[in-house]
Amino acid sequence: MAGVHEQADAPHVIVLASPGAGHVVPVAQLAARLAARHGFTATVVTFTNLSSREHSTALATLPAGVSVAKLPEVSLDDLPLDAHIVTRIITVVQRTLPHLRDMLRSLLGSPAGVTAFLTDMLCPAALAVAEELGVPRYVFCTSSLMCLATLLYTPELARTTTGECRDLPEPVLLPGCMPLRGVDLIEPIQDRTNPVYALMVDLGLDYLRADGFIVNTFDGMEHETLLAFKEHSDKGVYPPAYAVGPFVRSCSDKAAEHVCMTWLDEQPEGSVLYVCFGSGGTLSTEQTAELAAGLEASGQRFLWVVRLPSDKDSSAGYFGTVDHGDDPLSYLPEGFVERTRGMGLLLSQSAPQVEILNHRAVGGFLSHCGWNSTLEAVAAGVPMLAWPLFAEQRMNAVKLSSEGMGMALRVTAREEDGVVPREEVAAVATELMVGEEGAAARKKAHELQAEAQKAVVPGGPAHQELAAVVGKWDRKRAVPVETNGVSSSKNETDGVLECEEPLP
């Protein structure tokens, strides 16, 4: 627990981040915002298991008042090699609960104490520990509120249906959400025979232990869903939800040194299609070749972050495990690099995505539709070409390409093998960049960008929502109490006032 703050003059929150850059990054941003704008100290707790280089990068620039603690490694040797990514994550969470309990008890007895415990959306099993110790407990949802609503509905879906989601005869209708086909629900519940299915049902039940949900979204993205969820929480069906987003990293001057930024500076305004499937998304060998051929045939300028392919798992890069020492560019069609040298830039390493999306030359984003990438595209006003791979990405793609949202076009894969052929890639890339549908998506992206900017202005909705939830903590600090030799807790007023002056 080295680095845990012991400052008794500020309320202290614990924020548990599940593995994966898509979770660690927004958790770090939430902790930083609590420290900078609301007068807290914070400890970000991570897992030794399943950590990656992206985790260290995300946690390397935390502000004063935010520290990091790691839970010790636990064995996963009994899990099959092909265990689902979520099975691995939830198993790690469950097996580290005794260590988390010891950590929280230790912190409860420290001068800083514990004001509240926050866990990200894949770790709700940890809420039981906070409940046992009497600590206020919240879930930080790093995806959309619609995703949270479907996860809360999963136990009911499992109870009232049989067979697979893809075979549901009617769309799933949730209050405030667009109709979702069964196949568009989150990927881990698509196979009832997989052990991850039961884990997802338990996850939905564990959410109900929370005192509230802190959600990385904003009204312009999910107005109807927020209204409907509030109606349910007012009736006591669910804990309340607070829209505190969007969390999007600010552009860094250091990124200007990256080779891709120099290349973008030389391209016409709005002419480049940025292609990236996130930190974890991977394509098959065949799909990588088809994407390359389609980009070449489209004639559009592109900047492509190329990952090593995997023919077994579309999330194989999630923990940085796809690394055979190979060059990803070696999997591209013969002669592709040379033929496209004048129209495209290929990167085989991570790229500064926020800076790329905000560059004047970028006019479109071919994306896996992870929620972080989605919010970054919205904040930059860049329309998307939706190519979902795993997790809740199909759901996000449906939302982004719906008539009401309309900031994305979608690719269509072949039914027989799920591959998006080169002809489809060329057609949709061209339409997004220079077609009428692309122009309409660009207009909608700019409208959503304006809504996102309104949400995060100093003193705006995001600040007010986060202030509302931390206000419920009443600056009370849980401290340990010994009852018949068993450590529980009580609350005592910490007496620290919230910083009223928001940061820009």
N, C-alpha and C positions, 0 to 999 in steps of 0.2 A: 504493500500500500504506500510505497514511497511516493512523495509528492502530494499527498492529500493535505489540503489546507486545514490549519488549526486556528484560523482567525475567529475569535469569539465575538468580534464586533460587527459581523454581517451574517445574515441567515444563509444557510448552507443547503444546497440541493445535490442529490445524487442522480446522475443520468446514466442509465445502462444502455449501451449500444450493441446491437447484435452484429455479427460479422458481416462484412461486405461494405464496399465503399459507398454504395447507395444508402446505407444506414448510418455509417460512421460520420460521413460528411455533414448531413443535416443535423445530427445529434450534436456535433461539435459547434455548429452554428447556433443552435438553440442555447447551448450552455454559454456561449460567448455573449449572446443577446441578454440572457438573464443577468450576467455579470455586468455588462456595460450599461444596460438601460434600466435595470430594476434593482440594482444594489445588492446582488447575491454573490456569494462564492459558490463554485460548483466543482464537483468531481465527476469526470467522465470515466465510467467503468467499462472496460473492454474485456474481451476474452483472449487468452493466449492461443487457444485452438482456432484454426481457420483464419488467422490474421494474414494480412498481405501488405505489400509495400504501400498500396494506396492508403491503408489505415494510418501508417506512420506519417505520410505526407499530410493527411487531413488534420492530424493532431499536432503537427509541428509548429503551428503559428497561433496557438491559443493565447488569448490575452491574459493579463494579470488577473488573478482571482479564479482562474480555471486550471485545474490540475487533472492528471490522468492516473488511474489505478488499473491494474490488470488482475483478473481472476486467474488462478493457476490452471495449468493444462490438465485435462482429464482424458482418460483413454477412450478411444472410439474403435478399438481393434475388433470389437464384436460386431460392428456394423458391416454389412456387405459392401463390397467395393462400388456397387452401383446404387447405393442408397441415395435417395433423393436429396438434393441440396438443402431443402427445408427440414427433412428428417435429421440431417447432420447438425443443422443449427439448433433445432429444438432439443435434440439430445444433449448437446453441449450445455445449453441453458439449464436443463433439468439436472444434469450431473454436477453442475457448479453451484447449485442452490445452497448446499451446506457452507461453501466458502463465502458466498454472498451474505448469508445470514451472519457469519462470524465478522465479516467486514462491517456490516451495518451496526451490529452490536458494539463493535469497537468505536465506530464513529459516533454513535449515540452517547457514548461516555466521554467523548472528547470535548474540548472547549467550544468548537464550532457547532457540535451537535448535528442534527439532521432536521431540516424544515420540511422537506418533501422528497419523495422518491419518484423518479420518472423512468419508465422503461420504454424502449421503442417497440414497435408493433409486433415483432417476432419473439418477444420475451415476456409475454403476459404471465407466464407461469411464475415469474419472480414477484408478481403482485402479492402472492400468498405470503411471502416472507415479510414484505412491508406491512401487510395486514396483521400478521402475527405480532409484529413489533409496535403496532399502533401508529405507523407513520402515514401521513397523507400520501396517496398513490395515484399516479396518472399515467396514461399511455400516450406516448408521442407517436402519432401516425405519420410516417414518412411518405405515405402515398396519399391518394385522394380520399375524400370523405365517402365517395361512392364505393371505393374499395373496402373501406372500413365497414360500411353498411352491409356489403355482401359477406364479409367475414363474420359479422354478428349473426347473419341469417343462416350461415352454414349448418349449425346444429339442427335448425328447423328443417332445412332442405334435406339433411340426412335422415331425419325422422319421418318425413312425409313422402319421400320418393324412394324408388328402387331403380336399379340400373344406373347407367352412366349419364353424366350431365349432358353430353352431346346428343343423347337420345330423348331428352325432355321434349314432350310434344308442344308445349307452349313456352313463350318467353317468361323469364323470371321478372316479376313486377315488384319493385321496391319503392316505397314512398319517396318522391322527389328525384328518382333516378330514371334514366331512360330504360326501356325494355331491353333486357339482355338475353340473348340465346344461351342455352346451357354451355355450348362450346366456348363462349366468350367469358365465362366465369374464370376465376383464378385457376391457373394450370395445376397446382397441387391437388385439387379435388376432382380432377378429370378421370381418375382411375380408383375405384373403390377397393380394388384388391391390393393397392400399394399401401404400406404402413403409414405413409404420410397423410392419407385421407383421415384416419382416426385422430391423428395429431392436430389436423386443422379443425376438426370438430371440437376438440378440447380447447384449442386456442380461442375459438369463438366464445366458449363458455367462460374461459379465464378472463376475457375482457370485462365481464360483468363485475369483477372484483374492483375495478377502477372507480375512483371518485370523479373522473372526467377524462376527456380525450383532448389532447392538444394536437391540432391537425395542420399539416403543411399545405394549406390551400387558402383561397380567398374568394370573396363573394362573386367576383366577375367570372370565375371558373365554375362555381357550384352553387349558385344562388338558390335554386329550387331544392337542392339536396340539403342545404343548410337549414332552410325553412322547415322542411319536413322532419329533419332530425331534431330540431328544436321542439317541434310539437310532440315527438315521441319522448324526448327527455323531460319535457314539462309534465308529461303523464307518468313519469317514473319508469318507462319501458327501458330506456338506456341512460347511462350517465351523460351529462351535458358535453357538447363538443365546442371547441374554441378554434376559430380559423385564424391562425397566427402567421400565415405565409403571405407571399412566397419567400422561402429561404433561397436566395441565389447569391453566390459568391461575387464580390466586386471584381472588376478587371484589375489586373496587376501590371504595373509598368515592366516588370521583369519578363513578362510573356513576349514583349516586343522583340526580345533577343532570339526567339524561336524561329527556325528557318521557315516555317509555314507562314509566319506573319509577314516576312519579307516578300514571299511569293504572292501572298494575297494583296499586298500593296501594289503589285504590278498588274492586277486584274481589274477589268471594268466593274463598275458598281452593280451589285445585285446579280452577278453573272455566275457565281460559283455555287455548286451543290456540295454541301458538307456531308460526308458519309461516315457515320460512326455508330456502332452498336453497343456503346457503353463500355464500362470496365469489365463486364463479365460475359457479354453476349458473344457467341461464336456461331459461324456458319459451317455447313458441311463443305467438303472439298468440292463437290459438284456445284453447290450453291455459290461458293466463292468464284468459281470460274464463270458461272452464268451472270453474276453481278458484274464482273469485270467486262464481259462481252457486251452486256447491256449498256453500261456506262460509255464504253467506246462507241457503240452504235448510236447513242443519243446525240453525240456531238456537243454535249454540254460540258463546260468546265467543271471540274470536281476536285475536291480535297478529301482523300479517303484514308482513314485510319484502319489499316489492314491488320487483322488478328490471325494467329495461327488457327486453321480450321479444326473442327472436331466432327467426326461422323457419328458420334454416339450421343452427345449432350450439347444442347444449345446454350447451356449456362456453364460450360466447362471452364471458362476463363474467370468465373466469379471470384475464386480465391487465388487467382494467379497460378493455377495448377497446369495450364496448358503451356508447357515450356519444354520443348524437346531440343533446345539449342538450334532450332531451325530458323531460317529467315522466312517470315510470312510471305514476302514477295516472291519466294520461289514457288509458291503454290498458284500463282497467277498464270494465265495462258501464255504460251511461248510468244515472245515478241511484244506482249502487251505493254510492258514498261517503256520500251523504246517507241512504240507507235503512239503512245498517249503523252509523251514527254512534254509536248507543247500545250496540251489542254488540261492536264491533270497533275496533281502532286500526291504521291503515295508516301505514307508515314507508317513505319513499322513499330513505333513506340507511342506512348501517350502524347496527347496534344492538349494545349490550353483551350478547352472547349468554350468556356465563357467568352474569352477574348476572340475566338474564331467567330462565334455566333454574332458578336457585336461588331464585327468588321464590316465596313461598307460594301465589300466585294461579295459577301455571302448573301445569297438570295433564296436558299432553301436548305433543308436539313433532312436527310434520309436517316431515320432513327428507329431504334427498337422500342421507343415510347416508354422507357423507364420514366418514373415520375420526376426525378431530378432533372433529367434531360428535357422533359416536357416543360417544366417551369423555366428552365434556362432559355428555351426557345421562345416561350411566351414573353419573358422579360426582355428579350432582344427583338421581338416583333418579327420572327422568322417563321414562315410557313413550313409545314412538315410533310414528309412522305413516310407514312406509317408502315413499319415492317416489324411487328411484334414477334418475340421469340419465346418468352417464358414468364413466370410469375403472373402479375396482373396486367401485363402489357397488352394483351388482346382487348381487355376491357378499356384501357386507356385509348387504344386505337379506335375503338368504336365511338368513344366519347369525342375524341378530337376530330373525327371525320363525320360526325353526325350533322344533320341539317342545322341544329341549334348552335353548334360550336363552329364547325366548318373551317378550321384552320389547318386541316390536313387532308391529303389524298391518301388512298390506300393501295397497296400492291395486292395482286391476286395470284395465289399460288395454284399449281396444278393439283387437282383432287387426288390423283393416283399416288403422288409421292411427296406432295407438299413443297416442291421446288418452285420458285418464282423464275420463269424462263427469261432469257435475255430479251426477247421481244417485248415482254411486259415491262421489264426494267427500263428499256429504252423509251417506251411510250409514256410511262408515268413520270419519268425524270424530265422528259421534254415538256409534258403538260404542266408540271409543277413550275418549271423555270420560265417558260415562255407562253403557256397556254392560257385560255380564259378561266378555267377552273383554278389554275395556279394563281392567277391575278385575284380571284375572289378569296382564295385562302390567304393570300398576302394581306388583303384588306382586313380580313377578320383577325389575323395575327396582330396587326397594328392596333386594332380596337382592344384586344385583350391586353396588349402591352400597356396601353393607357390605363386600363383597369388595375393592372398589377402595380403600376406606379402609384396610383391613388391609394392602394392598400398599404404601402410601406412608407408613405411620407411621414416625417416626424410628427408624432401625436396622432397618426392616422389609425385606421381600423386594426391593423396588425398589432400595433403598440397597445391599443385599447383592449383588445381581446386578451393579450398576454397579461396585461395589468389586471384584468378582471379575474383571471384564474389565479395569479399569484396573490391577489387580494384575499382569495378564499383561504389561503394558508395562514392569514392573519399574523404573519411573522411569529408563529408559534413553533417552538423547537421541541422535537421529541427527545426526551431524556430517559435513560434506563431506570427501571424500578425493579427491585428484587421482591418477588412474591413467592414465598415458600421455595426459595432457591431457584425459581425460574425467572429469567429476565424478560420483562415486558416493558412498557413505556408509558409515559404520560407526556403532556404538553406543557411547556412554560413559555411565557411571552418573551420574545427576544428583544423587542423594543427598538428595532431599527426601522427607520422610515424609508419608503421607496423613493428612489431618485425620480423626481418629476420631470427633469429635463431630458427629453429623448435625444438620441444621437441622430445625425443626419443619415 
